[in-house]
Amino acid sequence: MAQWQHKQTMLINEKKLNMMNAEHRKLLEQEMVSFLFEGKDVHIEGYTPEDKK
């Protein structure tokens, strides 16, 4: 579950989702179902992992 929470936060931030917007909540719900129940990873456009030194 913690993995999903991390992905959810990334999605909200990178896609600038507004949780007051029903369409944004629906998108997040679809991504959650895919991640938790279908085993699909979440693709976040524009996300670049930080360099770990």
mmJSON file of the N, C-alpha and C atoms, coordinates in Angstrom:
{"data_MODEL":{"atom_site":{
"group_PDB":["ATOM","ATOM","ATOM","ATOM","ATOM","ATOM","ATOM","ATOM","ATOM","ATOM","ATOM","ATOM","ATOM","ATOM","ATOM","ATOM","ATOM","ATOM","ATOM","ATOM","ATOM","ATOM","ATOM","ATOM","ATOM","ATOM","ATOM","ATOM","ATOM","ATOM","ATOM","ATOM","ATOM","ATOM","ATOM","ATOM","ATOM","ATOM","ATOM","ATOM","ATOM","ATOM","ATOM","ATOM","ATOM","ATOM","ATOM","ATOM","ATOM","ATOM","ATOM","ATOM","ATOM","ATOM","ATOM","ATOM","ATOM","ATOM","ATOM","ATOM","ATOM","ATOM","ATOM","ATOM","ATOM","ATOM","ATOM","ATOM","ATOM","ATOM","ATOM","ATOM","ATOM","ATOM","ATOM","ATOM","ATOM","ATOM","ATOM","ATOM","ATOM","ATOM","ATOM","ATOM","ATOM","ATOM","ATOM","ATOM","ATOM","ATOM","ATOM","ATOM","ATOM","ATOM","ATOM","ATOM","ATOM","ATOM","ATOM","ATOM","ATOM","ATOM","ATOM","ATOM","ATOM","ATOM","ATOM","ATOM","ATOM","ATOM","ATOM","ATOM","ATOM","ATOM","ATOM","ATOM","ATOM","ATOM","ATOM","ATOM","ATOM","ATOM","ATOM","ATOM","ATOM","ATOM","ATOM","ATOM","ATOM","ATOM","ATOM","ATOM","ATOM","ATOM","ATOM","ATOM","ATOM","ATOM","ATOM","ATOM","ATOM","ATOM","ATOM","ATOM","ATOM","ATOM","ATOM","ATOM","ATOM","ATOM","ATOM","ATOM","ATOM","ATOM","ATOM","ATOM","ATOM","ATOM","ATOM"],
"id":[1,2,3,4,5,6,7,8,9,10,11,12,13,14,15,16,17,18,19,20,21,22,23,24,25,26,27,28,29,30,31,32,33,34,35,36,37,38,39,40,41,42,43,44,45,46,47,48,49,50,51,52,53,54,55,56,57,58,59,60,61,62,63,64,65,66,67,68,69,70,71,72,73,74,75,76,77,78,79,80,81,82,83,84,85,86,87,88,89,90,91,92,93,94,95,96,97,98,99,100,101,102,103,104,105,106,107,108,109,110,111,112,113,114,115,116,117,118,119,120,121,122,123,124,125,126,127,128,129,130,131,132,133,134,135,136,137,138,139,140,141,142,143,144,145,146,147,148,149,150,151,152,153,154,155,156,157,158,159],
"type_symbol":["N","C","C","N","C","C","N","C","C","N","C","C","N","C","C","N","C","C","N","C","C","N","C","C","N","C","C","N","C","C","N","C","C","N","C","C","N","C","C","N","C","C","N","C","C","N","C","C","N","C","C","N","C","C","N","C","C","N","C","C","N","C","C","N","C","C","N","C","C","N","C","C","N","C","C","N","C","C","N","C","C","N","C","C","N","C","C","N","C","C","N","C","C","N","C","C","N","C","C","N","C","C","N","C","C","N","C","C","N","C","C","N","C","C","N","C","C","N","C","C","N","C","C","N","C","C","N","C","C","N","C","C","N","C","C","N","C","C","N","C","C","N","C","C","N","C","C","N","C","C","N","C","C","N","C","C","N","C","C"],
"label_atom_id":["N","CA","C","N","CA","C","N","CA","C","N","CA","C","N","CA","C","N","CA","C","N","CA","C","N","CA","C","N","CA","C","N","CA","C","N","CA","C","N","CA","C","N","CA","C","N","CA","C","N","CA","C","N","CA","C","N","CA","C","N","CA","C","N","CA","C","N","CA","C","N","CA","C","N","CA","C","N","CA","C","N","CA","C","N","CA","C","N","CA","C","N","CA","C","N","CA","C","N","CA","C","N","CA","C","N","CA","C","N","CA","C","N","CA","C","N","CA","C","N","CA","C","N","CA","C","N","CA","C","N","CA","C","N","CA","C","N","CA","C","N","CA","C","N","CA","C","N","CA","C","N","CA","C","N","CA","C","N","CA","C","N","CA","C","N","CA","C","N","CA","C","N","CA","C","N","CA","C","N","CA","C","N","CA","C"],
"label_alt_id":[null,null,null,null,null,null,null,null,null,null,null,null,null,null,null,null,null,null,null,null,null,null,null,null,null,null,null,null,null,null,null,null,null,null,null,null,null,null,null,null,null,null,null,null,null,null,null,null,null,null,null,null,null,null,null,null,null,null,null,null,null,null,null,null,null,null,null,null,null,null,null,null,null,null,null,null,null,null,null,null,null,null,null,null,null,null,null,null,null,null,null,null,null,null,null,null,null,null,null,null,null,null,null,null,null,null,null,null,null,null,null,null,null,null,null,null,null,null,null,null,null,null,null,null,null,null,null,null,null,null,null,null,null,null,null,null,null,null,null,null,null,null,null,null,null,null,null,null,null,null,null,null,null,null,null,null,null,null,null],
"label_comp_id":["MET","MET","MET","ALA","ALA","ALA","GLN","GLN","GLN","TRP","TRP","TRP","GLN","GLN","GLN","HIS","HIS","HIS","LYS","LYS","LYS","GLN","GLN","GLN","THR","THR","THR","MET","MET","MET","LEU","LEU","LEU","ILE","ILE","ILE","ASN","ASN","ASN","GLU","GLU","GLU","LYS","LYS","LYS","LYS","LYS","LYS","LEU","LEU","LEU","ASN","ASN","ASN","MET","MET","MET","MET","MET","MET","ASN","ASN","ASN","ALA","ALA","ALA","GLU","GLU","GLU","HIS","HIS","HIS","ARG","ARG","ARG","LYS","LYS","LYS","LEU","LEU","LEU","LEU","LEU","LEU","GLU","GLU","GLU","GLN","GLN","GLN","GLU","GLU","GLU","MET","MET","MET","VAL","VAL","VAL","SER","SER","SER","PHE","PHE","PHE","LEU","LEU","LEU","PHE","PHE","PHE","GLU","GLU","GLU","GLY","GLY","GLY","LYS","LYS","LYS","ASP","ASP","ASP","VAL","VAL","VAL","HIS","HIS","HIS","ILE","ILE","ILE","GLU","GLU","GLU","GLY","GLY","GLY","TYR","TYR","TYR","THR","THR","THR","PRO","PRO","PRO","GLU","GLU","GLU","ASP","ASP","ASP","LYS","LYS","LYS","LYS","LYS","LYS"],
"label_asym_id":["A","A","A","A","A","A","A","A","A","A","A","A","A","A","A","A","A","A","A","A","A","A","A","A","A","A","A","A","A","A","A","A","A","A","A","A","A","A","A","A","A","A","A","A","A","A","A","A","A","A","A","A","A","A","A","A","A","A","A","A","A","A","A","A","A","A","A","A","A","A","A","A","A","A","A","A","A","A","A","A","A","A","A","A","A","A","A","A","A","A","A","A","A","A","A","A","A","A","A","A","A","A","A","A","A","A","A","A","A","A","A","A","A","A","A","A","A","A","A","A","A","A","A","A","A","A","A","A","A","A","A","A","A","A","A","A","A","A","A","A","A","A","A","A","A","A","A","A","A","A","A","A","A","A","A","A","A","A","A"],
"label_entity_id":["1","1","1","1","1","1","1","1","1","1","1","1","1","1","1","1","1","1","1","1","1","1","1","1","1","1","1","1","1","1","1","1","1","1","1","1","1","1","1","1","1","1","1","1","1","1","1","1","1","1","1","1","1","1","1","1","1","1","1","1","1","1","1","1","1","1","1","1","1","1","1","1","1","1","1","1","1","1","1","1","1","1","1","1","1","1","1","1","1","1","1","1","1","1","1","1","1","1","1","1","1","1","1","1","1","1","1","1","1","1","1","1","1","1","1","1","1","1","1","1","1","1","1","1","1","1","1","1","1","1","1","1","1","1","1","1","1","1","1","1","1","1","1","1","1","1","1","1","1","1","1","1","1","1","1","1","1","1","1"],
"label_seq_id":[1,1,1,2,2,2,3,3,3,4,4,4,5,5,5,6,6,6,7,7,7,8,8,8,9,9,9,10,10,10,11,11,11,12,12,12,13,13,13,14,14,14,15,15,15,16,16,16,17,17,17,18,18,18,19,19,19,20,20,20,21,21,21,22,22,22,23,23,23,24,24,24,25,25,25,26,26,26,27,27,27,28,28,28,29,29,29,30,30,30,31,31,31,32,32,32,33,33,33,34,34,34,35,35,35,36,36,36,37,37,37,38,38,38,39,39,39,40,40,40,41,41,41,42,42,42,43,43,43,44,44,44,45,45,45,46,46,46,47,47,47,48,48,48,49,49,49,50,50,50,51,51,51,52,52,52,53,53,53],
"pdbx_PDB_ins_code":[null,null,null,null,null,null,null,null,null,null,null,null,null,null,null,null,null,null,null,null,null,null,null,null,null,null,null,null,null,null,null,null,null,null,null,null,null,null,null,null,null,null,null,null,null,null,null,null,null,null,null,null,null,null,null,null,null,null,null,null,null,null,null,null,null,null,null,null,null,null,null,null,null,null,null,null,null,null,null,null,null,null,null,null,null,null,null,null,null,null,null,null,null,null,null,null,null,null,null,null,null,null,null,null,null,null,null,null,null,null,null,null,null,null,null,null,null,null,null,null,null,null,null,null,null,null,null,null,null,null,null,null,null,null,null,null,null,null,null,null,null,null,null,null,null,null,null,null,null,null,null,null,null,null,null,null,null,null,null],
"Cartn_x":[0.822,0.0,0.869,1.997,2.88,3.407,3.604,4.064,3.031,1.752,0.715,0.677,0.798,0.75,1.86,3.027,4.139,3.803,3.291,2.916,1.791,0.833,-0.294,0.2,1.101,1.66,2.389,3.15,3.868,2.89,1.829,0.829,0.186,-0.233,-0.894,0.038,1.297,2.248,2.632,3.016,3.518,2.423,1.212,0.107,-0.712,-0.299,-0.989,-2.492,-2.793,-4.19,-4.812,-6.083,-6.857,-7.909,-7.82,-8.731,-10.162,-10.389,-11.755,-12.404,-11.604,-12.069,-12.437,-13.687,-14.168,-13.395,-13.022,-12.259,-10.874,-10.256,-8.937,-9.032,-10.088,-10.276,-10.503,-11.257,-11.528,-10.229,-9.389,-8.098,-7.257,-7.208,-6.435,-6.991,-8.317,-8.946,-8.586,-8.614,-8.26,-6.811,-5.924,-4.511,-4.34,-5.101,-5.021,-5.461,-6.574,-7.079,-6.064,-5.518,-4.513,-3.295,-2.847,-1.648,-1.888,-2.976,-3.204,-3.78,-4.655,-5.371,-4.964,-4.327,-3.925,-2.409,-1.699,-0.247,0.483,-0.188,0.439,1.156,2.339,3.064,2.47,2.626,2.108,3.172,2.803,3.723,3.427,4.454,4.284,5.118,4.436,5.113,5.843,7.057,7.816,8.591,8.377,9.084,10.495,11.468,12.858,13.365,13.768,14.26,15.504,15.638,16.816,18.039,19.196,20.446,20.774,21.001,21.363,22.874,23.473,24.937,25.358],
"Cartn_y":[-1.192,0.0,1.259,1.209,2.379,2.709,1.677,1.924,2.74,2.387,3.139,4.59,4.797,6.162,7.023,6.431,7.155,7.494,6.516,6.738,7.773,7.687,8.623,10.062,10.246,11.577,12.089,11.204,11.594,11.988,11.204,11.514,12.877,13.098,14.361,15.539,15.397,16.497,16.71,15.647,15.779,16.181,15.649,15.976,17.165,17.705,18.856,18.591,17.416,17.027,17.803,18.121,18.82,17.833,17.462,16.454,16.959,18.234,18.764,18.548,18.184,17.968,16.495,16.218,14.84,14.064,14.713,14.034,13.63,14.474,14.164,13.001,12.997,11.89,10.582,10.632,9.436,8.9,9.79,9.383,8.697,9.284,8.713,7.349,7.221,5.94,4.876,5.232,4.279,3.821,4.76,4.419,3.515,3.78,2.98,1.546,1.372,0.032,-0.724,-0.063,-0.692,-1.124,-0.272,-0.546,-1.65,-1.533,-2.466,-3.81,-3.816,-5.045,-5.685,-4.917,-5.46,-5.571,-5.124,-5.241,-4.354,-3.328,-2.426,-1.299,-0.941,0.176,1.485,2.506,3.829,4.562,5.012,5.801,7.274,7.977,9.391,10.193,10.786,11.579,12.75,12.968,14.115,13.884,12.73,12.469,11.975,12.581,12.157,11.904,10.662,10.371,11.197,11.54,12.287,11.387,11.989,11.234,10.932,9.652,9.267,9.138,9.959,9.956,9.402],
"Cartn_z":[0.0,0.0,0.0,0.701,0.742,-0.642,-1.466,-2.837,-3.596,-3.425,-4.126,-3.643,-2.339,-1.815,-2.419,-2.594,-3.214,-4.667,-5.409,-6.817,-6.914,-6.002,-5.99,-5.803,-4.865,-4.622,-5.857,-6.496,-7.708,-8.813,-8.988,-10.015,-9.762,-8.532,-8.184,-8.458,-8.064,-8.239,-9.699,-10.388,-11.76,-12.742,-12.536,-13.447,-12.947,-11.789,-11.184,-11.035,-10.462,-10.282,-9.129,-9.283,-8.266,-7.758,-6.501,-5.967,-5.809,-6.046,-6.062,-7.43,-8.43,-9.796,-9.969,-10.332,-10.464,-11.524,-12.612,-13.668,-13.167,-12.383,-11.837,-10.851,-10.032,-9.084,-9.833,-10.929,-11.734,-12.335,-12.856,-13.407,-12.335,-11.153,-10.057,-9.656,-9.635,-9.307,-10.342,-11.618,-12.677,-12.529,-12.244,-12.052,-10.83,-9.763,-8.551,-8.814,-9.505,-9.812,-10.664,-11.673,-12.531,-11.722,-10.818,-10.033,-9.004,-8.247,-7.141,-7.572,-8.57,-8.893,-10.212,-11.094,-12.387,-12.512,-11.493,-11.477,-12.468,-12.968,-13.939,-13.2,-13.715,-13.107,-13.603,-12.824,-13.165,-13.974,-15.175,-15.997,-15.742,-15.317,-15.005,-15.996,-16.974,-17.999,-17.377,-17.831,-17.372,-16.088,-15.428,-14.171,-14.467,-13.826,-13.931,-12.521,-12.246,-10.893,-10.565,-9.3,-8.859,-8.941,-9.217,-9.187,-7.737,-7.457,-6.09,-6.021,-5.178,-5.06,-3.738],
"occupancy":[1.0,1.0,1.0,1.0,1.0,1.0,1.0,1.0,1.0,1.0,1.0,1.0,1.0,1.0,1.0,1.0,1.0,1.0,1.0,1.0,1.0,1.0,1.0,1.0,1.0,1.0,1.0,1.0,1.0,1.0,1.0,1.0,1.0,1.0,1.0,1.0,1.0,1.0,1.0,1.0,1.0,1.0,1.0,1.0,1.0,1.0,1.0,1.0,1.0,1.0,1.0,1.0,1.0,1.0,1.0,1.0,1.0,1.0,1.0,1.0,1.0,1.0,1.0,1.0,1.0,1.0,1.0,1.0,1.0,1.0,1.0,1.0,1.0,1.0,1.0,1.0,1.0,1.0,1.0,1.0,1.0,1.0,1.0,1.0,1.0,1.0,1.0,1.0,1.0,1.0,1.0,1.0,1.0,1.0,1.0,1.0,1.0,1.0,1.0,1.0,1.0,1.0,1.0,1.0,1.0,1.0,1.0,1.0,1.0,1.0,1.0,1.0,1.0,1.0,1.0,1.0,1.0,1.0,1.0,1.0,1.0,1.0,1.0,1.0,1.0,1.0,1.0,1.0,1.0,1.0,1.0,1.0,1.0,1.0,1.0,1.0,1.0,1.0,1.0,1.0,1.0,1.0,1.0,1.0,1.0,1.0,1.0,1.0,1.0,1.0,1.0,1.0,1.0,1.0,1.0,1.0,1.0,1.0,1.0],
"B_iso_or_equiv":[0.0,0.0,0.0,0.0,0.0,0.0,0.0,0.0,0.0,0.0,0.0,0.0,0.0,0.0,0.0,0.0,0.0,0.0,0.0,0.0,0.0,0.0,0.0,0.0,0.0,0.0,0.0,0.0,0.0,0.0,0.0,0.0,0.0,0.0,0.0,0.0,0.0,0.0,0.0,0.0,0.0,0.0,0.0,0.0,0.0,0.0,0.0,0.0,0.0,0.0,0.0,0.0,0.0,0.0,0.0,0.0,0.0,0.0,0.0,0.0,0.0,0.0,0.0,0.0,0.0,0.0,0.0,0.0,0.0,0.0,0.0,0.0,0.0,0.0,0.0,0.0,0.0,0.0,0.0,0.0,0.0,0.0,0.0,0.0,0.0,0.0,0.0,0.0,0.0,0.0,0.0,0.0,0.0,0.0,0.0,0.0,0.0,0.0,0.0,0.0,0.0,0.0,0.0,0.0,0.0,0.0,0.0,0.0,0.0,0.0,0.0,0.0,0.0,0.0,0.0,0.0,0.0,0.0,0.0,0.0,0.0,0.0,0.0,0.0,0.0,0.0,0.0,0.0,0.0,0.0,0.0,0.0,0.0,0.0,0.0,0.0,0.0,0.0,0.0,0.0,0.0,0.0,0.0,0.0,0.0,0.0,0.0,0.0,0.0,0.0,0.0,0.0,0.0,0.0,0.0,0.0,0.0,0.0,0.0],
"pdbx_formal_charge":[null,null,null,null,null,null,null,null,null,null,null,null,null,null,null,null,null,null,null,null,null,null,null,null,null,null,null,null,null,null,null,null,null,null,null,null,null,null,null,null,null,null,null,null,null,null,null,null,null,null,null,null,null,null,null,null,null,null,null,null,null,null,null,null,null,null,null,null,null,null,null,null,null,null,null,null,null,null,null,null,null,null,null,null,null,null,null,null,null,null,null,null,null,null,null,null,null,null,null,null,null,null,null,null,null,null,null,null,null,null,null,null,null,null,null,null,null,null,null,null,null,null,null,null,null,null,null,null,null,null,null,null,null,null,null,null,null,null,null,null,null,null,null,null,null,null,null,null,null,null,null,null,null,null,null,null,null,null,null],
"auth_seq_id":[1,1,1,2,2,2,3,3,3,4,4,4,5,5,5,6,6,6,7,7,7,8,8,8,9,9,9,10,10,10,11,11,11,12,12,12,13,13,13,14,14,14,15,15,15,16,16,16,17,17,17,18,18,18,19,19,19,20,20,20,21,21,21,22,22,22,23,23,23,24,24,24,25,25,25,26,26,26,27,27,27,28,28,28,29,29,29,30,30,30,31,31,31,32,32,32,33,33,33,34,34,34,35,35,35,36,36,36,37,37,37,38,38,38,39,39,39,40,40,40,41,41,41,42,42,42,43,43,43,44,44,44,45,45,45,46,46,46,47,47,47,48,48,48,49,49,49,50,50,50,51,51,51,52,52,52,53,53,53],
"auth_comp_id":["MET","MET","MET","ALA","ALA","ALA","GLN","GLN","GLN","TRP","TRP","TRP","GLN","GLN","GLN","HIS","HIS","HIS","LYS","LYS","LYS","GLN","GLN","GLN","THR","THR","THR","MET","MET","MET","LEU","LEU","LEU","ILE","ILE","ILE","ASN","ASN","ASN","GLU","GLU","GLU","LYS","LYS","LYS","LYS","LYS","LYS","LEU","LEU","LEU","ASN","ASN","ASN","MET","MET","MET","MET","MET","MET","ASN","ASN","ASN","ALA","ALA","ALA","GLU","GLU","GLU","HIS","HIS","HIS","ARG","ARG","ARG","LYS","LYS","LYS","LEU","LEU","LEU","LEU","LEU","LEU","GLU","GLU","GLU","GLN","GLN","GLN","GLU","GLU","GLU","MET","MET","MET","VAL","VAL","VAL","SER","SER","SER","PHE","PHE","PHE","LEU","LEU","LEU","PHE","PHE","PHE","GLU","GLU","GLU","GLY","GLY","GLY","LYS","LYS","LYS","ASP","ASP","ASP","VAL","VAL","VAL","HIS","HIS","HIS","ILE","ILE","ILE","GLU","GLU","GLU","GLY","GLY","GLY","TYR","TYR","TYR","THR","THR","THR","PRO","PRO","PRO","GLU","GLU","GLU","ASP","ASP","ASP","LYS","LYS","LYS","LYS","LYS","LYS"],
"auth_asym_id":["A","A","A","A","A","A","A","A","A","A","A","A","A","A","A","A","A","A","A","A","A","A","A","A","A","A","A","A","A","A","A","A","A","A","A","A","A","A","A","A","A","A","A","A","A","A","A","A","A","A","A","A","A","A","A","A","A","A","A","A","A","A","A","A","A","A","A","A","A","A","A","A","A","A","A","A","A","A","A","A","A","A","A","A","A","A","A","A","A","A","A","A","A","A","A","A","A","A","A","A","A","A","A","A","A","A","A","A","A","A","A","A","A","A","A","A","A","A","A","A","A","A","A","A","A","A","A","A","A","A","A","A","A","A","A","A","A","A","A","A","A","A","A","A","A","A","A","A","A","A","A","A","A","A","A","A","A","A","A"],
"auth_atom_id":["N","CA","C","N","CA","C","N","CA","C","N","CA","C","N","CA","C","N","CA","C","N","CA","C","N","CA","C","N","CA","C","N","CA","C","N","CA","C","N","CA","C","N","CA","C","N","CA","C","N","CA","C","N","CA","C","N","CA","C","N","CA","C","N","CA","C","N","CA","C","N","CA","C","N","CA","C","N","CA","C","N","CA","C","N","CA","C","N","CA","C","N","CA","C","N","CA","C","N","CA","C","N","CA","C","N","CA","C","N","CA","C","N","CA","C","N","CA","C","N","CA","C","N","CA","C","N","CA","C","N","CA","C","N","CA","C","N","CA","C","N","CA","C","N","CA","C","N","CA","C","N","CA","C","N","CA","C","N","CA","C","N","CA","C","N","CA","C","N","CA","C","N","CA","C","N","CA","C","N","CA","C","N","CA","C"],
"pdbx_PDB_model_num":[1,1,1,1,1,1,1,1,1,1,1,1,1,1,1,1,1,1,1,1,1,1,1,1,1,1,1,1,1,1,1,1,1,1,1,1,1,1,1,1,1,1,1,1,1,1,1,1,1,1,1,1,1,1,1,1,1,1,1,1,1,1,1,1,1,1,1,1,1,1,1,1,1,1,1,1,1,1,1,1,1,1,1,1,1,1,1,1,1,1,1,1,1,1,1,1,1,1,1,1,1,1,1,1,1,1,1,1,1,1,1,1,1,1,1,1,1,1,1,1,1,1,1,1,1,1,1,1,1,1,1,1,1,1,1,1,1,1,1,1,1,1,1,1,1,1,1,1,1,1,1,1,1,1,1,1,1,1,1]
}}}
